[in-house]
Amino acid sequence: MKLEDRVALITGGGSGIGRAVAHLFAAEGARVVVTGRTASNLDETLTTMPATSARPLAIVADVADSASVRELFAAIDRDIGALDILVNNAGIGIEDIGSFNETVAARGREASVGGPITTSWNVTQDMSDDTWRRMLSVHLDGTFYCTREAIPRMVEAKRGSIINVSSTAAFAGQEGAPHYSAAKAGVLGFTRAVARELASQNIRVNALCPGFVETAMSAGYSPGFKRGTMGRIPLGRWGTVEEVAQAALFLASDEGSYFTGQSLSPNGGIFMT
């Protein structure tokens, strides 16, 4: 029971990595709070919790809205009164996945016949202000808003672990996703700065940088794109949400007590540092 007597908030806890983290943390003794924008997804996370879980709680909130985040933390204060772990996991994927897949397919066809690749991405020049802002608001603003609220509560408790979910796209950039890559790189810079700021308060801040992981959000990628990425991954497969959750558990628990300001990247070897 590595997280016994600790309270953990997982944003984006209604599916994918967030649900896997919530289930593992509950199995390890934490009292888990999950938040997200869809009540039915959060309810499913709770109903599938391990039997050992200590009274989990679901709260609907939008991390991209600072007022909603303040209400979320006020509810935690009212219903629980403590917070030891924050996992900033909430995120969104590429909006126009169909266009992304079409570009991948066209470039793949050109490469397969040995000719020059002339199909361009044209993503940045065609991107709207709203698409750019929405990506940054969920990933980067949401991480900031939740961290800002968590800090005074963790300072009062004289301990804390904050885990920000970034991506290998923050290191390498992902073709066709400049807004996602920028948001995740911003999360890394934020993680390191806040880790330096809070170290003297016994609060650790680290980042998780998964590679390609099988989730509902990644299900829209075409089979051709998935095959192409697997060919670049030394372990030859995409990761699972359970594997990412295990990395989060390490950073949240006392086993990761000498880790702060670090980027732990379960990625199968597609990106090596």
TORKOL-4160 file (C-alpha; in steps of 0.2 Angstrom, whole numbers, padded with zeros to 4 digits, m for minus):
273
<pt num="1" X="0000" Y="0000" Z="0000"/>
<pt num="2" X="0012" Y="0013" Z="m0006"/>
<pt num="3" X="0000" Y="0028" Z="m0005"/>
<pt num="4" X="m0010" Y="0023" Z="0011"/>
<pt num="5" X="m0018" Y="0038" Z="0020"/>
<pt num="6" X="m0014" Y="0050" Z="0005"/>
<pt num="7" X="m0027" Y="0059" Z="m0005"/>
<pt num="8" X="m0024" Y="0060" Z="m0024"/>
<pt num="9" X="m0032" Y="0071" Z="m0037"/>
<pt num="10" X="m0032" Y="0065" Z="m0055"/>
<pt num="11" X="m0038" Y="0077" Z="m0069"/>
<pt num="12" X="m0044" Y="0069" Z="m0085"/>
<pt num="13" X="m0049" Y="0054" Z="m0074"/>
<pt num="14" X="m0064" Y="0048" Z="m0084"/>
<pt num="15" X="m0054" Y="0037" Z="m0097"/>
<pt num="16" X="m0037" Y="0032" Z="m0103"/>
<pt num="17" X="m0021" Y="0036" Z="m0093"/>
<pt num="18" X="m0031" Y="0045" Z="m0080"/>
<pt num="19" X="m0043" Y="0031" Z="m0076"/>
<pt num="20" X="m0028" Y="0019" Z="m0075"/>
<pt num="21" X="m0019" Y="0030" Z="m0063"/>
<pt num="22" X="m0034" Y="0032" Z="m0053"/>
<pt num="23" X="m0037" Y="0013" Z="m0052"/>
<pt num="24" X="m0019" Y="0010" Z="m0047"/>
<pt num="25" X="m0018" Y="0023" Z="m0034"/>
<pt num="26" X="m0034" Y="0017" Z="m0026"/>
<pt num="27" X="m0027" Y="m0001" Z="m0026"/>
<pt num="28" X="m0011" Y="0006" Z="m0017"/>
<pt num="29" X="m0022" Y="0014" Z="m0003"/>
<pt num="30" X="m0025" Y="0032" Z="m0009"/>
<pt num="31" X="m0041" Y="0041" Z="m0007"/>
<pt num="32" X="m0044" Y="0046" Z="m0025"/>
<pt num="33" X="m0053" Y="0061" Z="m0033"/>
<pt num="34" X="m0056" Y="0061" Z="m0051"/>
<pt num="35" X="m0061" Y="0075" Z="m0061"/>
<pt num="36" X="m0066" Y="0078" Z="m0080"/>
<pt num="37" X="m0080" Y="0086" Z="m0090"/>
<pt num="38" X="m0091" Y="0071" Z="m0093"/>
<pt num="39" X="m0100" Y="0064" Z="m0077"/>
<pt num="40" X="m0104" Y="0047" Z="m0085"/>
<pt num="41" X="m0086" Y="0044" Z="m0088"/>
<pt num="42" X="m0081" Y="0048" Z="m0071"/>
<pt num="43" X="m0095" Y="0037" Z="m0064"/>
<pt num="44" X="m0088" Y="0023" Z="m0074"/>
<pt num="45" X="m0071" Y="0026" Z="m0067"/>
<pt num="46" X="m0078" Y="0025" Z="m0049"/>
<pt num="47" X="m0089" Y="0010" Z="m0052"/>
<pt num="48" X="m0074" Y="0000" Z="m0059"/>
<pt num="49" X="m0062" Y="0005" Z="m0044"/>
<pt num="50" X="m0053" Y="m0009" Z="m0034"/>
<pt num="51" X="m0063" Y="m0015" Z="m0020"/>
<pt num="52" X="m0050" Y="m0009" Z="m0008"/>
<pt num="53" X="m0052" Y="0009" Z="m0013"/>
<pt num="54" X="m0056" Y="0022" Z="0001"/>
<pt num="55" X="m0072" Y="0031" Z="m0003"/>
<pt num="56" X="m0067" Y="0038" Z="m0021"/>
<pt num="57" X="m0075" Y="0055" Z="m0026"/>
<pt num="58" X="m0079" Y="0061" Z="m0044"/>
<pt num="59" X="m0081" Y="0080" Z="m0047"/>
<pt num="60" X="m0086" Y="0087" Z="m0064"/>
<pt num="61" X="m0074" Y="0102" Z="m0069"/>
<pt num="62" X="m0066" Y="0110" Z="m0083"/>
<pt num="63" X="m0047" Y="0112" Z="m0080"/>
<pt num="64" X="m0046" Y="0125" Z="m0094"/>
<pt num="65" X="m0058" Y="0137" Z="m0084"/>
<pt num="66" X="m0050" Y="0144" Z="m0068"/>
<pt num="67" X="m0066" Y="0147" Z="m0060"/>
<pt num="68" X="m0071" Y="0129" Z="m0062"/>
<pt num="69" X="m0054" Y="0124" Z="m0055"/>
<pt num="70" X="m0057" Y="0135" Z="m0039"/>
<pt num="71" X="m0074" Y="0126" Z="m0037"/>
<pt num="72" X="m0066" Y="0109" Z="m0039"/>
<pt num="73" X="m0053" Y="0112" Z="m0025"/>
<pt num="74" X="m0066" Y="0120" Z="m0014"/>
<pt num="75" X="m0076" Y="0104" Z="m0015"/>
<pt num="76" X="m0061" Y="0094" Z="m0011"/>
<pt num="77" X="m0058" Y="0105" Z="0005"/>
<pt num="78" X="m0076" Y="0103" Z="0010"/>
<pt num="79" X="m0078" Y="0084" Z="0007"/>
<pt num="80" X="m0060" Y="0078" Z="0011"/>
<pt num="81" X="m0050" Y="0092" Z="0018"/>
<pt num="82" X="m0033" Y="0087" Z="0012"/>
<pt num="83" X="m0023" Y="0084" Z="m0004"/>
<pt num="84" X="m0006" Y="0075" Z="m0005"/>
<pt num="85" X="m0004" Y="0071" Z="m0024"/>
<pt num="86" X="m0010" Y="0080" Z="m0040"/>
<pt num="87" X="m0009" Y="0072" Z="m0057"/>
<pt num="88" X="m0012" Y="0085" Z="m0071"/>
<pt num="89" X="m0017" Y="0073" Z="m0084"/>
<pt num="90" X="m0032" Y="0081" Z="m0093"/>
<pt num="91" X="m0029" Y="0083" Z="m0111"/>
<pt num="92" X="m0036" Y="0083" Z="m0129"/>
<pt num="93" X="m0030" Y="0076" Z="m0145"/>
<pt num="94" X="m0029" Y="0083" Z="m0163"/>
<pt num="95" X="m0045" Y="0090" Z="m0168"/>
<pt num="96" X="m0045" Y="0086" Z="m0187"/>
<pt num="97" X="m0038" Y="0068" Z="m0186"/>
<pt num="98" X="m0046" Y="0064" Z="m0203"/>
<pt num="99" X="m0035" Y="0077" Z="m0212"/>
<pt num="100" X="m0020" Y="0071" Z="m0202"/>
<pt num="101" X="m0023" Y="0053" Z="m0207"/>
<pt num="102" X="m0025" Y="0058" Z="m0225"/>
<pt num="103" X="m0008" Y="0068" Z="m0225"/>
<pt num="104" X="0000" Y="0053" Z="m0217"/>
<pt num="105" X="m0007" Y="0041" Z="m0231"/>
<pt num="106" X="m0002" Y="0052" Z="m0245"/>
<pt num="107" X="0016" Y="0054" Z="m0239"/>
<pt num="108" X="0017" Y="0035" Z="m0236"/>
<pt num="109" X="0011" Y="0032" Z="m0254"/>
<pt num="110" X="0024" Y="0043" Z="m0261"/>
<pt num="111" X="0038" Y="0036" Z="m0250"/>
<pt num="112" X="0033" Y="0018" Z="m0255"/>
<pt num="113" X="0036" Y="0021" Z="m0273"/>
<pt num="114" X="0053" Y="0028" Z="m0270"/>
<pt num="115" X="0049" Y="0046" Z="m0276"/>
<pt num="116" X="0051" Y="0062" Z="m0268"/>
<pt num="117" X="0038" Y="0066" Z="m0254"/>
<pt num="118" X="0029" Y="0082" Z="m0260"/>
<pt num="119" X="0013" Y="0081" Z="m0249"/>
<pt num="120" X="0015" Y="0095" Z="m0236"/>
<pt num="121" X="0007" Y="0096" Z="m0219"/>
<pt num="122" X="0002" Y="0114" Z="m0220"/>
<pt num="123" X="m0005" Y="0113" Z="m0202"/>
<pt num="124" X="0003" Y="0128" Z="m0194"/>
<pt num="125" X="m0002" Y="0140" Z="m0208"/>
<pt num="126" X="m0020" Y="0134" Z="m0208"/>
<pt num="127" X="m0023" Y="0133" Z="m0190"/>
<pt num="128" X="m0036" Y="0144" Z="m0182"/>
<pt num="129" X="m0034" Y="0155" Z="m0166"/>
<pt num="130" X="m0047" Y="0145" Z="m0158"/>
<pt num="131" X="m0039" Y="0128" Z="m0161"/>
<pt num="132" X="m0022" Y="0134" Z="m0155"/>
<pt num="133" X="m0029" Y="0142" Z="m0139"/>
<pt num="134" X="m0040" Y="0127" Z="m0135"/>
<pt num="135" X="m0025" Y="0115" Z="m0135"/>
<pt num="136" X="m0014" Y="0126" Z="m0124"/>
<pt num="137" X="m0029" Y="0130" Z="m0113"/>
<pt num="138" X="m0032" Y="0112" Z="m0108"/>
<pt num="139" X="m0014" Y="0106" Z="m0107"/>
<pt num="140" X="m0005" Y="0121" Z="m0101"/>
<pt num="141" X="m0017" Y="0133" Z="m0093"/>
<pt num="142" X="m0026" Y="0118" Z="m0085"/>
<pt num="143" X="m0009" Y="0112" Z="m0077"/>
<pt num="144" X="m0006" Y="0129" Z="m0071"/>
<pt num="145" X="m0023" Y="0132" Z="m0063"/>
<pt num="146" X="m0023" Y="0116" Z="m0054"/>
<pt num="147" X="m0005" Y="0117" Z="m0048"/>
<pt num="148" X="m0009" Y="0135" Z="m0042"/>
<pt num="149" X="m0023" Y="0129" Z="m0031"/>
<pt num="150" X="m0014" Y="0113" Z="m0025"/>
<pt num="151" X="0002" Y="0122" Z="m0019"/>
<pt num="152" X="m0006" Y="0131" Z="m0003"/>
<pt num="153" X="m0014" Y="0115" Z="0002"/>
<pt num="154" X="0002" Y="0105" Z="0000"/>
<pt num="155" X="0012" Y="0118" Z="0009"/>
<pt num="156" X="0000" Y="0117" Z="0024"/>
<pt num="157" X="0002" Y="0098" Z="0024"/>
<pt num="158" X="0021" Y="0100" Z="0023"/>
<pt num="159" X="0022" Y="0087" Z="0009"/>
<pt num="160" X="0016" Y="0084" Z="m0009"/>
<pt num="161" X="0019" Y="0076" Z="m0026"/>
<pt num="162" X="0014" Y="0085" Z="m0042"/>
<pt num="163" X="0015" Y="0075" Z="m0058"/>
<pt num="164" X="0012" Y="0084" Z="m0075"/>
<pt num="165" X="0008" Y="0073" Z="m0090"/>
<pt num="166" X="0018" Y="0079" Z="m0105"/>
<pt num="167" X="0023" Y="0069" Z="m0120"/>
<pt num="168" X="0038" Y="0064" Z="m0131"/>
<pt num="169" X="0031" Y="0077" Z="m0143"/>
<pt num="170" X="0038" Y="0090" Z="m0130"/>
<pt num="171" X="0056" Y="0083" Z="m0134"/>
<pt num="172" X="0055" Y="0078" Z="m0153"/>
<pt num="173" X="0040" Y="0088" Z="m0159"/>
<pt num="174" X="0026" Y="0078" Z="m0168"/>
<pt num="175" X="0022" Y="0081" Z="m0186"/>
<pt num="176" X="0005" Y="0088" Z="m0189"/>
<pt num="177" X="0003" Y="0094" Z="m0171"/>
<pt num="178" X="0013" Y="0110" Z="m0168"/>
<pt num="179" X="0000" Y="0116" Z="m0155"/>
<pt num="180" X="0001" Y="0099" Z="m0145"/>
<pt num="181" X="0020" Y="0099" Z="m0146"/>
<pt num="182" X="0020" Y="0117" Z="m0140"/>
<pt num="183" X="0008" Y="0114" Z="m0126"/>
<pt num="184" X="0017" Y="0099" Z="m0119"/>
<pt num="185" X="0034" Y="0107" Z="m0121"/>
<pt num="186" X="0027" Y="0121" Z="m0110"/>
<pt num="187" X="0022" Y="0109" Z="m0097"/>
<pt num="188" X="0040" Y="0103" Z="m0096"/>
<pt num="189" X="0046" Y="0121" Z="m0093"/>
<pt num="190" X="0033" Y="0124" Z="m0080"/>
<pt num="191" X="0037" Y="0108" Z="m0071"/>
<pt num="192" X="0055" Y="0112" Z="m0069"/>
<pt num="193" X="0052" Y="0130" Z="m0064"/>
<pt num="194" X="0040" Y="0125" Z="m0051"/>
<pt num="195" X="0050" Y="0110" Z="m0045"/>
<pt num="196" X="0064" Y="0123" Z="m0040"/>
<pt num="197" X="0052" Y="0134" Z="m0032"/>
<pt num="198" X="0044" Y="0121" Z="m0021"/>
<pt num="199" X="0058" Y="0110" Z="m0016"/>
<pt num="200" X="0061" Y="0119" Z="0000"/>
<pt num="201" X="0043" Y="0116" Z="0005"/>
<pt num="202" X="0045" Y="0096" Z="0003"/>
<pt num="203" X="0034" Y="0096" Z="m0013"/>
<pt num="204" X="0041" Y="0087" Z="m0028"/>
<pt num="205" X="0036" Y="0091" Z="m0045"/>
<pt num="206" X="0039" Y="0079" Z="m0060"/>
<pt num="207" X="0033" Y="0076" Z="m0078"/>
<pt num="208" X="0028" Y="0060" Z="m0086"/>
<pt num="209" X="0032" Y="0060" Z="m0105"/>
<pt num="210" X="0023" Y="0045" Z="m0113"/>
<pt num="211" X="0026" Y="0040" Z="m0131"/>
<pt num="212" X="0012" Y="0032" Z="m0141"/>
<pt num="213" X="0000" Y="0024" Z="m0130"/>
<pt num="214" X="m0016" Y="0014" Z="m0134"/>
<pt num="215" X="m0031" Y="0025" Z="m0127"/>
<pt num="216" X="m0048" Y="0031" Z="m0133"/>
<pt num="217" X="m0040" Y="0048" Z="m0138"/>
<pt num="218" X="m0027" Y="0039" Z="m0150"/>
<pt num="219" X="m0040" Y="0027" Z="m0157"/>
<pt num="220" X="m0043" Y="0039" Z="m0172"/>
<pt num="221" X="m0026" Y="0037" Z="m0179"/>
<pt num="222" X="m0026" Y="0027" Z="m0195"/>
<pt num="223" X="m0019" Y="0009" Z="m0195"/>
<pt num="224" X="m0005" Y="0015" Z="m0207"/>
<pt num="225" X="0000" Y="0028" Z="m0195"/>
<pt num="226" X="0001" Y="0015" Z="m0181"/>
<pt num="227" X="0011" Y="0003" Z="m0191"/>
<pt num="228" X="0023" Y="0017" Z="m0196"/>
<pt num="229" X="0026" Y="0022" Z="m0178"/>
<pt num="230" X="0028" Y="0004" Z="m0172"/>
<pt num="231" X="0042" Y="0002" Z="m0185"/>
<pt num="232" X="0051" Y="0017" Z="m0176"/>
<pt num="233" X="0049" Y="0010" Z="m0158"/>
<pt num="234" X="0063" Y="m0002" Z="m0153"/>
<pt num="235" X="0051" Y="m0012" Z="m0142"/>
<pt num="236" X="0039" Y="m0014" Z="m0157"/>
<pt num="237" X="0023" Y="m0009" Z="m0150"/>
<pt num="238" X="0013" Y="0005" Z="m0142"/>
<pt num="239" X="0012" Y="0007" Z="m0123"/>
<pt num="240" X="m0003" Y="0003" Z="m0112"/>
<pt num="241" X="m0011" Y="0015" Z="m0100"/>
<pt num="242" X="m0006" Y="0003" Z="m0086"/>
<pt num="243" X="0012" Y="0005" Z="m0090"/>
<pt num="244" X="0011" Y="0024" Z="m0089"/>
<pt num="245" X="0001" Y="0022" Z="m0072"/>
<pt num="246" X="0015" Y="0012" Z="m0065"/>
<pt num="247" X="0027" Y="0026" Z="m0069"/>
<pt num="248" X="0015" Y="0039" Z="m0061"/>
<pt num="249" X="0015" Y="0028" Z="m0045"/>
<pt num="250" X="0033" Y="0028" Z="m0044"/>
<pt num="251" X="0034" Y="0047" Z="m0045"/>
<pt num="252" X="0019" Y="0049" Z="m0032"/>
<pt num="253" X="0026" Y="0037" Z="m0019"/>
<pt num="254" X="0040" Y="0037" Z="m0007"/>
<pt num="255" X="0050" Y="0027" Z="m0019"/>
<pt num="256" X="0052" Y="0042" Z="m0030"/>
<pt num="257" X="0057" Y="0053" Z="m0015"/>
<pt num="258" X="0073" Y="0059" Z="m0023"/>
<pt num="259" X="0065" Y="0064" Z="m0040"/>
<pt num="260" X="0060" Y="0082" Z="m0043"/>
<pt num="261" X="0061" Y="0092" Z="m0059"/>
<pt num="262" X="0063" Y="0076" Z="m0069"/>
<pt num="263" X="0055" Y="0069" Z="m0085"/>
<pt num="264" X="0051" Y="0051" Z="m0084"/>
<pt num="265" X="0047" Y="0044" Z="m0101"/>
<pt num="266" X="0039" Y="0027" Z="m0104"/>
<pt num="267" X="0040" Y="0027" Z="m0123"/>
<pt num="268" X="0047" Y="0010" Z="m0129"/>
<pt num="269" X="0063" Y="0018" Z="m0135"/>
<pt num="270" X="0056" Y="0029" Z="m0148"/>
<pt num="271" X="0064" Y="0044" Z="m0140"/>
<pt num="272" X="0080" Y="0041" Z="m0130"/>
<pt num="273" X="0090" Y="0054" Z="m0120"/>
